[in-house]
């Protein structure tokens, strides 16, 4: 599992490195699933930071999708500049809802995650 998450992190770094962020790389916000905690992203964090990305491992409170999305959304709104939200497992619906109404979220990445579609979600 850890190897697949690290591989996904490396792929994310490769994919986002050439998409027009130039000097200002996006902050990557990692959201864990229901049976993990933010420290589970440590290997991914090291990989992404090695590529020069600012990274935040969000503490997903695991109370409800709506409540958890509000918590992650507040964190995302506090980040200056572009954000790439990454969710694992249960973190998928959380990042989907957290991205709604936030202008700085530029991409959503689902790592072995549930990827629900939200009618209110639009990334510009």
C-alpha positions as CSV (number, residue, x, y, z in Angstrom):
1,X,0.0,0.0,0.0
2,X,2.7,2.5,1.0
3,X,4.6,1.8,-2.2
4,X,1.5,2.5,-4.3
5,X,0.9,5.8,-2.5
6,X,4.5,6.8,-2.9
7,X,4.3,5.9,-6.6
8,X,1.1,8.0,-6.9
9,X,2.9,10.9,-5.3
10,X,5.7,10.6,-7.7
11,X,3.3,10.5,-10.6
12,X,1.5,13.6,-9.2
13,X,4.8,15.4,-9.1
14,X,5.6,14.5,-12.6
15,X,2.2,15.4,-13.9
16,X,2.0,18.8,-12.2
17,X,5.6,19.8,-12.9
18,X,4.9,20.9,-16.4
19,X,1.4,22.4,-16.3
20,X,2.1,26.0,-16.2
21,X,2.8,26.7,-12.6
22,X,6.3,27.9,-13.5
23,X,8.0,29.3,-10.3
24,X,5.0,28.9,-8.1
25,X,4.4,25.3,-7.7
26,X,1.0,24.4,-6.2
27,X,0.7,23.4,-2.6
28,X,-0.3,19.8,-2.4
29,X,-2.9,19.1,0.3
30,X,-3.0,15.4,1.2
31,X,-6.2,14.0,2.8
32,X,-6.1,10.6,4.4
33,X,-8.9,8.0,4.5
34,X,-10.9,6.6,7.3
35,X,-8.4,4.0,8.6
36,X,-5.3,6.2,8.6
37,X,-4.0,9.5,9.8
38,X,-2.0,12.3,8.3
39,X,1.3,10.7,9.1
40,X,0.4,7.9,6.7
41,X,1.5,10.3,3.9
42,X,5.1,10.6,5.1
43,X,6.7,8.8,2.2
44,X,4.6,10.8,-0.3
45,X,5.5,14.0,1.5
46,X,9.2,13.3,1.3
47,X,8.9,12.5,-2.5
48,X,6.9,15.6,-3.3
49,X,9.1,17.9,-1.2
50,X,12.1,16.4,-3.0
51,X,10.6,17.8,-6.2
52,X,10.2,21.2,-4.6
53,X,6.4,21.1,-3.8
54,X,5.0,22.6,-0.6
55,X,2.9,19.9,1.0
56,X,0.3,19.8,3.8
57,X,-1.0,16.6,5.2
58,X,-4.5,17.6,6.5
59,X,-5.8,16.2,9.7
60,X,-9.1,14.7,8.5
61,X,-11.3,14.7,11.6
62,X,-13.4,11.7,10.4
63,X,-16.8,12.9,11.6
64,X,-18.9,13.2,8.5
65,X,-18.2,13.9,4.8
66,X,-19.8,17.4,5.1
67,X,-18.0,18.2,8.4
68,X,-14.6,16.8,7.2
69,X,-15.0,18.7,3.9
70,X,-15.6,21.9,5.8
71,X,-12.5,21.4,7.8
72,X,-10.3,20.6,4.8
73,X,-12.0,23.4,2.8
74,X,-11.1,25.9,5.6
75,X,-7.5,24.7,5.4
76,X,-7.4,25.0,1.6
77,X,-8.8,28.6,1.8
78,X,-6.0,29.5,4.1
79,X,-3.3,28.5,1.6
80,X,-2.1,31.3,-0.6
81,X,-1.8,30.3,-4.3
82,X,-2.9,27.2,-6.2
83,X,-3.7,24.0,-4.5
84,X,-3.9,20.4,-5.6
85,X,-6.1,18.3,-3.4
86,X,-5.2,14.6,-3.0
87,X,-7.5,12.1,-1.3
88,X,-7.1,8.5,-0.4
89,X,-10.1,6.1,0.1
90,X,-12.7,8.0,2.1
91,X,-10.7,11.2,1.5
92,X,-12.0,11.2,-2.1
93,X,-15.5,12.4,-1.2
94,X,-14.0,14.8,1.3
95,X,-11.8,16.5,-1.3
96,X,-14.6,16.6,-3.8
97,X,-16.8,18.5,-1.4
98,X,-13.9,20.6,0.0
99,X,-13.1,21.9,-3.5
100,X,-16.5,23.2,-4.1
101,X,-16.5,27.0,-3.8
102,X,-12.7,27.3,-3.4
103,X,-11.1,29.3,-6.2
104,X,-7.5,28.2,-5.5
105,X,-8.1,24.4,-6.0
106,X,-6.7,23.6,-9.5
107,X,-6.9,19.8,-9.5
108,X,-8.2,16.8,-7.6
109,X,-6.2,13.6,-7.4
110,X,-7.9,10.4,-6.2
111,X,-5.4,7.7,-4.9
112,X,-7.4,4.5,-4.5
113,X,-10.3,6.7,-3.5
114,X,-14.0,7.1,-4.0
115,X,-14.5,9.7,-6.6
116,X,-18.1,11.0,-6.4
117,X,-19.3,13.6,-8.8
118,X,-20.6,16.8,-7.3
119,X,-23.0,19.0,-9.3
120,X,-21.6,22.1,-7.6
121,X,-17.9,21.3,-8.3
122,X,-16.2,23.4,-11.0
123,X,-12.5,23.9,-11.2
124,X,-11.5,26.8,-13.3
